[in-house]
Amino acid sequence: QLASQVEQAKLQVNKDTPVFTTIRPVTIPFEKSAPKRSLIVIVFAFLGLVLSSGFVLVKEPAKEILKSIRS
């Protein structure tokens, strides 16, 4: 009977013990750390410009090359 009481006490202690502990209090940052949205927009706009320009410049010569290969 004493062993069961000890076991019950251990279970109660485990039940009352919090699952996590707070290391330091929560603080709200003053400025965003990431992602830098303006940089992402500029990079992808530049990539879009480069890729679309490349497509336009390569499209016609590629058609001509394919025509000459098929003939």
C-alpha positions in Angstrom: 0.0 0.0 0.0 2.9 2.4 0.8 4.4 1.6 -2.7 1.1 2.5 -4.4 0.9 5.8 -2.4 4.5 6.7 -3.5 3.6 5.8 -7.1 0.5 8.0 -6.8 2.6 10.9 -5.4 5.1 10.6 -8.3 2.3 10.6 -10.8 0.8 13.7 -9.2 4.2 15.5 -9.2 4.7 14.7 -12.9 1.1 15.9 -13.6 1.7 19.2 -11.8 5.2 19.8 -13.4 4.9 22.1 -16.5 5.9 20.6 -19.8 8.1 23.5 -20.8 9.9 26.3 -18.9 10.4 29.9 -19.9 14.0 30.7 -20.6 13.6 34.4 -21.1 10.5 36.7 -21.4 9.0 37.3 -24.9 10.0 40.5 -26.6 8.8 42.0 -29.9 11.5 43.0 -32.3 11.7 46.6 -33.4 12.5 45.8 -37.1 12.0 42.8 -39.4 15.0 40.6 -39.8 13.9 38.8 -43.0 12.9 38.5 -45.8 13.7 41.8 -47.4 10.7 42.1 -49.7 12.0 45.0 -51.8 15.3 43.2 -52.6 13.3 40.1 -53.6 11.0 42.1 -55.9 14.0 43.9 -57.5 15.9 40.7 -58.1 12.9 38.8 -59.6 12.0 41.8 -61.8 15.6 41.9 -63.1 15.5 38.1 -63.7 12.2 38.4 -65.6 13.6 41.2 -67.8 16.7 39.2 -68.6 14.9 36.0 -69.3 12.2 37.6 -71.4 14.8 39.6 -73.4 16.8 36.4 -73.9 13.7 34.6 -75.1 12.8 37.3 -77.6 16.4 37.5 -78.9 16.7 33.7 -79.3 13.2 32.9 -80.7 13.7 34.0 -84.3 17.2 32.6 -84.8 16.1 29.3 -83.3 13.1 29.2 -85.8 15.5 29.7 -88.7 17.9 27.1 -87.5 15.1 24.6 -87.1 13.8 25.4 -90.6 17.2 24.8 -92.1 17.6 21.5 -90.2 14.2 20.2 -91.4 14.9 21.1 -95.1 
